[in-house]
Amino acid sequence: MLLLGGMLCGGLLSCKKLLDLKPEDSVYEAVFWKTETDATSGLMGAYSLLRKSLTLGGQGMSNFVYGDFTTGVLKEGGDYALNFLVKGDEYYGTGISVDDFRGDYIEDFQNWTPYFKTITQANTVIEKVGKMPDNAFKSLAVKRKIIGEALFIRAYTYFYMVRIWGDVPLVLQYDQDPVSSKNVQRTNEAVVLDSCAADMNRARLLMGWNTGSDHAVRADKGAAFALLAHVNRWKYFVTKESDKTLLTKSIAAIDSITASGMYSLVPAANFDRLFKGRSQEGIFEINTSADQLEYQPNGGFYLYTLGQPYIPEKTKSTVFNSEVVGWFFNDPTDARYDYYFDRTKEEDLILTKYIGKNNQNRFFLDPGNNRGGLVNCNISIFRLAEMKLLRAECNELLGRSSDALTDLNDVKLRSNLTGYSGADLKTEIFEETFRELFCEGHSWYDMVRNKRLVEYLDRFPQSRFDEEGWKWPIARSLFVTNKDLAQNKYWVGRLR
Amino acid sequence: MKNKLVYILTFFGLCLIVTACKKKDYLIGGDLHDPRVNMTTYDFLKSKPLFDTLTRLIDKAGMKEEINGNTTFFAPTDYSVAELLIRRTRIIQRKYNNENLKYTLDSLPVPELRDSLRSHLFTGAINRENLSLENKVFKSKSNEDYSILLIETTAYTGTVTTKPQYLYLVRLRNGLDPKPLPDNYPDADKDIQELTQTSGIITTNGILHVLNNRHKFYW
């Protein structure tokens, strides 16, 4: 009995000092957000979540699943779930082309949770860094830059979601008490886009132009202008093309990019360096550079679409639709005709755009044995050629053909083509955009906002476009936790 | 009483362990794989629905005897033939600007058909045991050069010491591709590599390999 009493006393007294110690290395609110390193780490967390949200799904390539698998350029998706996007409802033969976005195992791509994780992190950075004293940073510019970048990540993620789902819940505040947070209804897409534009108008004043190792891989003034241009163009589309001032805003943002003199088109002879990333043309990219040991070992679009002989011992499972590719790439003098594809088998083209025709961007995890081949390229989000084509598109919509032609021809001349002289400038700009940004995660959105889906995609009837069937359905699992959500109208009653 | 029960149960348990795995057949799962089919190449093709169009073409070309000689045949499947017809249909529709035109099996000229079938046909038995991971050049019955080789793959396997090897038929274009391939080697000169989906079927007269469904018939 005495012994037991002694043990109890010991238990009460002995650990006192130990318990009073602060946990080493742990991150919690009371000790974090004190130094510049903390702020940068928080921001890098947001970048990391952004990259994760663009590389979701079994094959780690959601950016290309949304942007390219849906566009009809593939004939064989090489994966049971992805084949719903590639072949529609061929599996069922029902003749109703609605089984693409709702196919089996597609639900991963209907779920916006990963994007809200990014937004939560960005909101936290904006709030916490904003409240940190200025003298915690080397200079005020550093603090402003971090907030600007967090604003960019938040706005880009919202813009990304709006293009996929339309209306989304809009959360712009840091949530102190996530446990008791309330359900939020979806906000109208135009309002979400306004918020993105407001964020970018604020962010572009907070950030400068990046040079050196941060160029293109961390958001800067150029990235803010590029996003601003896209946001305005998309808003013009979703507001039924009623407000032409949105187009002029879009053009003005791109003018700021070209006038800065920070960017230039990479010559066709150096396409490998353009697609590797951080070139003079890159405006914003997701960093997946092997030079910094950041790569996707078993997935990612670049590797997924390749096989022998580019990646030894790997059998390619995707097949491009040569006929559709041929609609866009029909001029052999075009530098991209040759560089983007290995045409050894005309019926089964290999996409060499990223790995390079001479394997310039290939590297091996085991170089001695040529094993573990990977593609060392960043994921391009915005680049100069893309901006020029967007400006051409906006100028054409405003009826300024000569301005549109200048930008269009800049891009064409880079690929050794001659200037355009035909009558259908609108279609030519669209097709040039499709060519230039082939398999860069853009094509689907280009088809949507230019209202070309019905014309270029067999399985997309006009009625579906009119009902906004280009929007993705919202995953059913999201309704379980948020009963205030409403499904996109085209998908009501259509989800299996 | 309780102890006894435990002993009895243990005894039964031991009996079960000792006797349970007796039937060794269960572990092997029937018989060993036998690559021999007791049929000629033509009869074997005829017996599989995947080749019914191909056998019609062989009949049309009058090449049954030739295929049933001492040969190795790389059989294209019906999918390859169907693709050929679709491709030709597209060409003639565009040429004559008439979308009602259809290219059918009957439209295929016989001499061309013979040549094409012979470009899949080799004299003698060519099977895995005569092949290696390096290119080995053979002359087809159409008098063109082909390389037949094995290539290791990592597909469907984890960490294994011996990798599976796929059998490939390679059509040479402007000679064998140099190794390693020089920079900017023209696509038109790159050899066409075709994977076999089934290899090493031993018929009564020779060897039969089956090309993958995406193979372009007529090369």
Interface residues (C-beta under 8 A of the other chain):
Chain A: Q308 P309 E313 K314 T315 V319 E323 D338 D342 R343 T344 K345 E346 E347 D348 K357 N358
Chain B: E83 R87 R90 I151 E152 T153 T154 A155 K163 Y166 L181 D183 N184 D187 A188 K190 D191 I192 Q193 L195 R214 K216
